[in-house]
Amino acid sequence: MKKRLVRTLALPLALGVSGLAYASGAPDKEEGPLPSRAEMWDMIQKQQDQIRELKAAVEGTKQGLGSAAKMAEEAAAKSAANEKALEEKAGKKASWAEKIRLGGELKVVGSHTDTERTSNGSDVVVDTAKISLGAEINDWTQAKVVLQHKEDGVTDNLVEVETGTITFGNLEKFPVYLTAGQFTLPFGNYASMMPVSDTLPKVFAENPDSAVQVGFEKEGFYGSVLAFNGVTAPPGRNDNIDHFGGNVGYRATRGDLTYDLGGSYTSALEESKTFAPSFTNILDHVGAVTGHLNVGYKQITFNGEYLTATEEFRSTELQWSGTPAKPSAWSAELGYTLDILGKSTTFAGGIGGTGEALGLSQPEERYMAGIIMKVLENASVGVEYLHAKAYDTTDTASLNGTAVNGTNNDTRTGSVALAVTF
């Protein structure tokens, strides 16, 4: 553009100078006198000044246009960068939202209990109230927290940390994982189709405690070993990590058939939350083992489990018929699921029992029947009947030196449960 303008200005200037030169050689008599050489030089100088001014103006215009273009480019780049930053920020928020799992469970139970020859009563309780939060920190790290309130007459006003764990592992890429924190230790299976009552093996074995666990899962096989401190300690021993346990099993699906077969071990049966308050000063730990079999075929489900101590308690701690007790517990359930009015409904019946557990205030036999109907999505109604038979009046036991006698009483409990999960 600049070169074109200079050429445009130079052409008439050259013509003007040539015309003046020609006119000086052949003056027109009708025109006035020609300018002198000094005047012509002055005119040329003025025209040169005008050309320089025009060139400067052109350069300024070009620089202005360049600056404007540069500013526009910078503004566009800044806008793109801001947009990208917003997208990345939104992406990070979406990514974290995808990595966090929030859930919960709430169960309210109304029940009536009638114990033969003694008393009866009824109540409505919050059987379970849980809030769980899981987070995938990265591909190899997960965290989980579960808060629980249970209206059990002991911790009615407490919210407890049921689970608080960090797990390192990725079972899709490697079969071994490590979990540290508080969780229900893998001693026992506890599978049940009853809407309210726990199985007797669960009553004996359930132990939420802080531990370190190393486990594996591979092609249906699973297992783990763990170590924990616990709350019971024999006299003279330091408060150390001296409790151990583990589990192993295999589960698979073959067409309509699913099954899970496994077992577990603990070096301290007395650590269960049911029994620990009675054995804080135990003389020696008592080990125990469990075995379970869960089978499902089409609409039929069977759950069975057995637990027994591997050694006897000291006679001063837990006694049965004048000898050191070696308690055991078992349960078996059979269920059938079908649709009623378009709602998935499970009918189940179960039996269970204990051995040498009179001193632990457990029934000798137990019979159960239950129905659970999923009335709405993630919402169910359950009805249960439980009949428990106490040890016979001829049976005797003791707990920490205190005598316990059988009553042969029957206890019947009817319950209705409303439960939701989210």
Secondary structure as UniProt FT lines:
FT   HELIX           2..25
FT   TURN            29..30
FT   HELIX           37..99
FT   STRAND          100..115
FT   TURN            116..117
FT   STRAND          120..138
FT   TURN            139..140
FT   STRAND          141..149
FT   TURN            156..157
FT   STRAND          160..168
FT   TURN            171..173
FT   STRAND          176..184
FT   HELIX           200..205
FT   STRAND          208..218
FT   TURN            219..220
FT   STRAND          221..228
FT   TURN            235..236
FT   STRAND          243..254
FT   TURN            255..256
FT   STRAND          257..266
FT   HELIX           269..271
FT   TURN            273..275
FT   HELIX           276..278
FT   TURN            280..281
FT   STRAND          288..297
FT   TURN            298..299
FT   STRAND          300..309
FT   TURN            315..317
FT   STRAND          318..320
FT   TURN            321..322
FT   STRAND          323..324
FT   STRAND          328..340
FT   TURN            341..342
FT   STRAND          343..355
FT   HELIX           358..360
FT   STRAND          365..376
FT   TURN            377..378
FT   STRAND          379..389
FT   TURN            393..394
FT   STRAND          396..399
FT   TURN            400..401
FT   STRAND          402..405
FT   STRAND          410..421
//
